[in-house]
């Protein structure tokens, strides 16, 4: 079989040949153009992404700041109202001034006794089984529901959970002087107490509690009773 001379197909089908060649050339040129623009597109996309992330971050931060300002304003208003209410109360009551870390025994606007406080930090403890303990310092008007003197204190379960230890029985968790010699318990569970003598809180602050020296708290302890109002601000 004779071989056709080179170029015969191009001469016999010029439209098809040149059309195909032109199409191939266009595809090559387009591919080259896209390839050349890919780094530029990537840079622009990265810039846009970074700008969007920054904008989103800025929006988030602004929302958080606004919420924080509202919360601070609400707390400030509550503290002001509680301070005024405490000063206007004619009966004997307790006032805890968080800013100054003091506990005051008051009769009307007069301060009868003042005790310096150590205030336990807020804390959250989560157990593997999903249980959660939130210890948050109280703010607001409370009432005394219980006073304990020299009683043993039952160490809360969350203490052992936080340490990753098994929880002992309630009897084993009873510790003499575990929260000091004097404890004043409020209606929301907040505790005003003296220095722990033994147990995990000795030398440490129990979260969300108020610790006073025994020499200060003993005088206040005997001057109040159950249902005495307590203003925390």
C-alpha positions as CSV (number, residue, x, y, z in Angstrom):
1,X,0.0,0.0,0.0
2,X,1.4,3.3,-1.1
3,X,1.9,6.0,1.6
4,X,0.3,9.4,0.8
5,X,2.8,12.2,0.6
6,X,3.1,14.3,3.8
7,X,0.6,17.2,3.7
8,X,-2.0,15.5,1.5
9,X,-4.6,15.4,4.3
10,X,-4.2,19.1,5.0
11,X,-4.7,19.8,1.2
12,X,-7.7,17.5,1.0
13,X,-9.5,18.7,4.1
14,X,-8.1,22.2,4.8
15,X,-11.2,23.5,6.8
16,X,-11.1,20.5,9.2
17,X,-7.4,20.6,9.6
18,X,-7.1,24.3,10.3
19,X,-10.2,24.3,12.4
20,X,-8.8,21.5,14.6
21,X,-5.4,23.2,14.8
22,X,-7.0,26.5,15.8
23,X,-9.1,24.8,18.5
24,X,-6.0,23.0,19.9
25,X,-4.1,26.3,19.9
26,X,-6.9,28.0,21.7
27,X,-7.1,25.3,24.3
28,X,-3.4,25.5,24.9
29,X,-3.5,29.3,25.2
30,X,-6.5,29.1,27.6
31,X,-4.7,26.5,29.7
32,X,-1.6,28.6,29.8
33,X,-3.6,31.6,30.8
34,X,-5.4,29.8,33.5
35,X,-2.2,28.3,34.8
36,X,-0.6,31.7,34.8
37,X,-3.6,33.2,36.8
38,X,-3.9,30.3,39.3
39,X,-1.2,31.8,41.7
40,X,-2.8,35.2,41.4
41,X,-6.3,33.7,42.1
42,X,-4.9,31.8,45.1
43,X,-3.3,35.0,46.5
44,X,-6.5,37.0,45.9
45,X,-8.6,34.2,47.5
46,X,-6.3,34.0,50.5
47,X,-6.5,37.8,50.9
48,X,-10.3,37.7,50.7
49,X,-10.4,34.9,53.1
50,X,-8.1,36.7,55.5
51,X,-10.2,39.8,55.2
52,X,-13.4,37.9,55.8
53,X,-11.9,36.2,58.8
54,X,-10.6,39.5,60.2
55,X,-14.0,41.0,59.6
56,X,-15.8,38.1,61.2
57,X,-13.3,38.3,64.1
58,X,-13.8,42.0,64.4
59,X,-17.6,41.5,64.4
60,X,-17.3,38.8,67.0
61,X,-15.1,40.9,69.2
62,X,-17.4,43.8,69.0
63,X,-20.4,41.7,69.9
64,X,-18.5,40.3,72.9
65,X,-17.4,43.8,74.0
66,X,-21.0,45.0,73.7
67,X,-22.3,42.0,75.7
68,X,-19.5,42.5,78.3
69,X,-20.4,46.2,78.6
70,X,-24.0,45.3,79.1
71,X,-23.2,42.7,81.7
72,X,-20.9,45.1,83.6
73,X,-23.5,47.8,83.5
74,X,-26.2,45.4,84.8
75,X,-23.8,44.3,87.6
76,X,-23.0,47.9,88.4
77,X,-26.6,48.8,88.6
78,X,-27.4,45.8,90.8
79,X,-24.4,46.6,93.1
80,X,-25.6,50.2,93.4
81,X,-29.1,49.1,94.3
82,X,-27.9,46.6,96.9
83,X,-25.6,49.2,98.4
84,X,-28.5,51.7,98.7
85,X,-30.8,49.0,100.1
86,X,-28.2,48.0,102.7
87,X,-27.8,51.6,103.8
88,X,-31.5,52.1,104.0
89,X,-32.2,48.9,106.0
90,X,-32.9,49.7,109.6
91,X,-32.5,46.2,110.9
92,X,-29.3,44.3,111.6
93,X,-27.8,42.7,108.5
94,X,-24.6,41.7,106.8
95,X,-23.0,43.3,103.8
96,X,-20.2,41.7,101.7
97,X,-18.4,44.4,99.6
98,X,-16.7,42.5,96.9
99,X,-14.6,45.4,95.7
100,X,-13.1,45.8,99.1
101,X,-13.2,42.1,100.1
102,X,-14.8,42.9,103.4
103,X,-17.7,41.5,105.5
104,X,-19.5,44.1,107.5
105,X,-22.0,43.7,110.4
106,X,-24.4,46.6,110.2
107,X,-27.2,48.1,112.2
108,X,-29.0,50.3,109.7
109,X,-26.2,52.5,108.1
110,X,-23.8,52.0,111.0
111,X,-21.0,49.5,110.7
112,X,-20.6,47.5,114.0
113,X,-17.9,45.1,112.9
114,X,-15.8,44.7,109.8
115,X,-13.9,41.5,108.7
116,X,-11.4,41.2,105.9
117,X,-12.3,38.4,103.5
118,X,-10.5,36.0,101.2
119,X,-12.8,35.3,98.3
120,X,-12.7,32.0,96.6
121,X,-12.5,32.0,92.8
122,X,-15.3,30.9,90.4
123,X,-14.9,27.4,89.2
124,X,-16.5,24.7,87.0
125,X,-15.9,21.0,87.5
126,X,-17.2,18.4,85.0
127,X,-17.4,14.7,85.7
128,X,-16.9,12.0,83.1
129,X,-20.6,11.0,83.6
130,X,-21.8,14.4,82.5
131,X,-22.4,15.9,85.9
132,X,-21.3,19.5,86.3
133,X,-20.7,21.7,89.3
134,X,-20.6,25.5,88.9
135,X,-19.2,27.5,91.8
136,X,-19.9,31.2,91.1
137,X,-19.5,34.0,93.7
138,X,-22.9,35.2,94.8
139,X,-24.2,38.7,94.1
140,X,-27.5,40.0,95.4
141,X,-29.7,39.7,98.5
142,X,-29.5,36.5,100.5
143,X,-30.6,35.1,103.8
144,X,-28.8,33.1,106.5
145,X,-30.3,29.7,106.7
146,X,-27.8,27.9,109.0
147,X,-24.9,28.6,111.4
148,X,-22.5,25.8,112.4
149,X,-19.9,26.0,115.1
150,X,-17.3,23.2,115.5
151,X,-19.2,20.8,113.3
152,X,-17.5,18.4,110.9
153,X,-17.7,19.3,107.3
154,X,-18.6,17.0,104.5
155,X,-16.2,17.4,101.6
156,X,-18.2,17.9,98.4
157,X,-18.0,15.2,95.7
158,X,-16.7,17.6,93.1
159,X,-13.4,17.9,95.0
160,X,-12.5,14.3,94.3
161,X,-13.8,14.5,90.7
162,X,-11.6,17.5,90.1
163,X,-8.6,15.5,91.4
164,X,-9.5,12.5,89.3
165,X,-10.0,10.4,92.5
166,X,-12.8,8.0,93.4
167,X,-15.5,9.5,95.6
168,X,-15.4,8.1,99.1
169,X,-18.6,7.4,101.1
170,X,-20.2,10.4,102.8
171,X,-19.0,9.2,106.2
172,X,-15.4,9.1,104.9
173,X,-15.8,12.6,103.6
174,X,-16.7,14.0,107.0
175,X,-13.7,16.1,108.2
176,X,-13.6,17.9,111.5
177,X,-12.7,21.5,110.9
178,X,-12.9,21.0,107.2
179,X,-14.4,24.4,106.7
180,X,-13.1,26.0,110.0
181,X,-14.7,26.4,113.4
182,X,-17.4,28.8,112.3
183,X,-19.6,28.5,109.2
184,X,-22.5,30.8,108.1
185,X,-24.5,29.2,105.2
186,X,-26.7,31.3,103.0
187,X,-29.9,30.3,101.2
188,X,-28.1,29.8,97.9
189,X,-25.4,27.5,99.4
190,X,-22.8,30.3,99.7
191,X,-20.6,29.8,102.8
192,X,-18.9,32.4,105.0
193,X,-16.4,30.5,107.1
194,X,-13.1,30.6,109.1
195,X,-9.8,29.1,108.1
196,X,-10.1,25.3,107.5
197,X,-8.2,23.2,110.0
198,X,-7.9,20.0,108.0
199,X,-8.9,18.5,104.6
200,X,-8.5,19.7,101.0
201,X,-9.4,23.3,101.8
202,X,-6.7,23.8,104.4
203,X,-4.3,26.4,103.0
204,X,-6.5,26.8,100.0
205,X,-9.6,28.8,99.0
206,X,-12.8,26.9,98.5
207,X,-14.3,28.2,95.2
208,X,-17.0,30.9,95.5
209,X,-16.8,31.0,99.3
210,X,-15.9,33.8,101.7
211,X,-13.2,33.1,104.3
212,X,-12.6,35.3,107.4
213,X,-10.3,35.1,110.3
214,X,-11.8,33.3,113.3
215,X,-11.2,36.4,115.6
216,X,-13.3,38.5,113.2
217,X,-16.1,36.0,112.4
218,X,-16.8,34.9,115.9
219,X,-18.1,38.3,116.9
220,X,-20.3,38.5,113.8
221,X,-21.4,34.8,114.2
222,X,-23.0,35.5,117.6
223,X,-24.6,38.8,116.4
224,X,-26.7,37.3,113.6
225,X,-29.3,34.5,113.4
226,X,-31.2,32.5,110.8
227,X,-33.1,34.8,108.4
228,X,-30.7,37.7,108.8
229,X,-30.4,39.4,105.4
230,X,-27.1,39.5,103.6
231,X,-26.4,42.0,100.9
232,X,-23.5,41.0,98.5
233,X,-22.4,43.6,96.1
